[in-house]
Amino acid sequence: MKPLYLLPPLAFACLAAVFWFGMQREGQGEIPSTFIGRAAPVLPTTSLPGTPLLTAEDLRKGEVTVVNFWASWCPPCRAEHPVLKAMAADGIRVAGVNIMDKEADATGYLEKDGNPFFAIATDPGGRNRVEWGVSAPPETFIIDGDGTVLFKFTGPLVGTDYESRFVPALAAALK
């Protein structure tokens, strides 16, 4: 009966090894999206005052579009905002979907920090984000000129993950 005292530490060591090896997989930051290769989901039908409404037709105009889900209260969204402005300044079509936000807060944020979006849709209740598979902002999609989802990026468009995954995906889409 004495060898039984070794059973709990042995079980723990085996379980720890399984978790450790599972975390070493390739592409661990990638979250697969069921929308890749499919038509972009339905967009909300409201916009912020004074901004053009983002429509499905905007995603099918023959040009690649970056669709960014954001909120004014979201610190990572604020961190990526200069990147979105730089993309827009470089001639990339950047559209926004403002989610779970107050209209006045979103409008004030864009007035203060600049608006990189050529069009915006708003989803104050957060219901439409579910259609896109968005759990929390920021999340960004690359849509081809036919309205097909090419790539999904979860998290802010900053740092090494952005540089190693999003930038090459956008460059490939723009070719």
C-alpha positions as CSV (number, residue, x, y, z in Angstrom):
1,M,0.0,0.0,0.0
2,K,2.9,2.4,0.4
3,P,3.4,3.0,-3.4
4,L,-0.1,4.6,-3.5
5,Y,1.3,7.8,-2.0
6,L,3.1,8.3,-5.3
7,L,0.0,8.2,-7.3
8,P,-1.2,11.9,-6.8
9,P,2.2,13.5,-7.7
10,L,2.5,11.1,-10.7
11,A,-0.9,12.0,-11.9
12,F,-0.2,15.7,-11.5
13,A,3.1,15.4,-13.4
14,C,1.4,13.6,-16.3
15,L,-1.4,16.2,-16.5
16,A,1.2,19.1,-16.4
17,A,3.1,17.5,-19.2
18,V,0.0,17.2,-21.3
19,F,-0.9,20.9,-20.8
20,W,2.7,22.0,-21.4
21,F,3.0,20.1,-24.7
22,G,-0.5,21.3,-25.8
23,M,0.7,24.9,-25.3
24,Q,3.7,24.4,-27.6
25,R,1.6,24.0,-30.8
26,E,2.2,26.1,-33.9
27,G,0.1,29.2,-34.3
28,Q,-1.2,29.3,-30.8
29,G,-2.4,32.8,-31.1
30,E,-4.6,32.0,-34.0
31,I,-8.3,31.7,-33.5
32,P,-9.9,30.0,-36.5
33,S,-13.0,31.7,-37.9
34,T,-15.8,29.8,-39.6
35,F,-16.2,32.8,-41.9
36,I,-12.9,32.5,-43.8
37,G,-13.7,31.9,-47.4
38,R,-17.4,32.8,-47.0
39,A,-19.3,36.0,-47.7
40,A,-19.1,38.6,-45.0
41,P,-22.0,38.4,-42.5
42,V,-24.8,40.9,-42.3
43,L,-23.9,44.4,-41.1
44,P,-25.9,46.6,-38.7
45,T,-28.1,49.1,-40.3
46,T,-27.3,52.2,-38.2
47,S,-24.3,54.6,-38.2
48,L,-22.9,57.4,-36.1
49,P,-24.3,60.9,-36.8
50,G,-22.5,62.5,-39.7
51,T,-20.7,59.3,-40.9
52,P,-21.6,57.2,-43.9
53,L,-23.2,53.9,-43.1
54,L,-21.2,50.8,-43.8
55,T,-23.2,48.5,-46.1
56,A,-22.7,45.1,-47.6
57,E,-22.3,46.8,-51.0
58,D,-19.3,48.7,-49.6
59,L,-17.6,45.3,-49.1
60,R,-18.2,44.2,-52.7
61,K,-16.8,47.2,-54.6
62,G,-13.8,45.3,-56.0
63,E,-11.4,46.6,-53.4
64,V,-9.9,45.0,-50.3
65,T,-11.5,46.4,-47.1
66,V,-10.3,46.1,-43.5
67,V,-13.3,45.9,-41.2
68,N,-12.5,46.8,-37.6
69,F,-14.8,46.1,-34.6
70,W,-14.1,48.7,-31.9
71,A,-15.4,50.7,-29.0
72,S,-14.4,54.0,-27.4
73,W,-14.2,52.4,-23.9
74,C,-11.7,49.7,-25.1
75,P,-8.0,50.4,-24.2
76,P,-6.7,48.0,-26.9
77,C,-8.9,49.8,-29.5
78,R,-7.3,53.0,-28.5
79,A,-3.8,51.5,-28.8
80,E,-4.4,50.3,-32.4
81,H,-6.1,53.6,-33.5
82,P,-2.9,55.1,-34.9
83,V,-2.3,52.0,-37.0
84,L,-5.8,52.3,-38.5
85,K,-5.2,56.0,-39.2
86,A,-1.9,55.1,-40.9
87,M,-3.6,52.4,-43.0
88,A,-6.3,54.9,-44.1
89,A,-3.6,57.5,-44.9
90,D,-1.9,54.8,-47.1
91,G,-5.1,54.4,-49.1
92,I,-6.3,51.2,-47.5
93,R,-10.1,51.1,-47.2
94,V,-10.7,50.9,-43.5
95,A,-14.3,50.5,-42.2
96,G,-15.5,50.4,-38.6
97,V,-18.2,48.6,-36.7
98,N,-18.7,50.3,-33.3
99,I,-20.0,47.8,-30.8
100,M,-21.5,48.0,-27.3
101,D,-20.9,51.7,-27.1
102,K,-22.7,54.9,-26.4
103,E,-23.2,57.1,-29.5
104,A,-21.9,60.2,-27.8
105,D,-18.8,58.5,-26.5
106,A,-18.0,57.0,-29.9
107,T,-18.6,60.3,-31.8
108,G,-16.5,62.2,-29.2
109,Y,-13.7,59.7,-29.5
110,L,-13.5,60.0,-33.3
111,E,-13.7,63.8,-33.1
112,K,-10.8,63.9,-30.6
113,D,-8.5,61.2,-32.0
114,G,-9.5,61.2,-35.7
115,N,-11.7,59.1,-37.8
116,P,-9.8,56.5,-40.0
117,F,-13.1,54.9,-41.2
118,F,-14.6,55.6,-44.7
119,A,-17.9,54.2,-43.3
120,I,-19.2,53.0,-39.9
121,A,-21.9,50.7,-38.7
122,T,-23.0,50.7,-35.1
123,D,-24.1,47.8,-33.0
124,P,-24.9,49.4,-29.5
125,G,-26.5,46.2,-28.2
126,G,-23.7,43.9,-29.4
127,R,-26.1,41.6,-31.2
128,N,-24.5,41.8,-34.7
129,R,-21.0,41.1,-33.4
130,V,-22.3,37.5,-32.8
131,E,-23.1,37.2,-36.5
132,W,-19.4,37.9,-37.2
133,G,-18.1,35.7,-34.4
134,V,-16.6,38.7,-32.5
135,S,-16.3,38.1,-28.8
136,A,-14.9,41.4,-27.7
137,P,-13.2,44.4,-29.4
138,P,-10.9,44.9,-31.1
139,E,-11.3,42.3,-33.8
140,T,-10.4,43.0,-37.4
141,F,-11.3,41.3,-40.7
142,I,-9.8,41.5,-44.1
143,I,-12.5,41.3,-46.8
144,D,-11.7,40.9,-50.5
145,G,-13.3,43.0,-53.2
146,D,-16.1,40.4,-53.7
147,G,-17.1,40.6,-50.0
148,T,-15.5,37.4,-49.0
149,V,-13.8,37.1,-45.6
150,L,-10.1,36.4,-46.1
151,F,-8.6,36.8,-42.6
152,K,-9.6,37.4,-39.0
153,F,-7.4,39.0,-36.4
154,T,-8.3,39.0,-32.7
155,G,-6.8,41.7,-30.5
156,P,-5.2,45.1,-31.2
157,L,-3.3,45.8,-34.4
158,V,0.0,46.3,-32.6
159,G,3.0,44.2,-31.6
160,T,4.8,41.2,-33.0
161,D,1.6,39.1,-33.5
162,Y,0.2,41.9,-35.7
163,E,3.4,42.2,-37.6
164,S,3.8,38.5,-38.1
165,R,0.2,37.6,-39.0
166,F,-1.9,40.6,-40.0
167,V,0.6,42.5,-42.0
168,P,1.5,39.6,-44.3
169,A,-2.2,38.7,-44.7
170,L,-3.1,42.2,-45.7
171,A,-0.2,42.4,-48.1
172,A,-1.2,39.2,-49.8
173,A,-4.8,40.4,-50.0
174,L,-3.7,43.7,-51.6
175,K,-1.7,42.0,-54.4
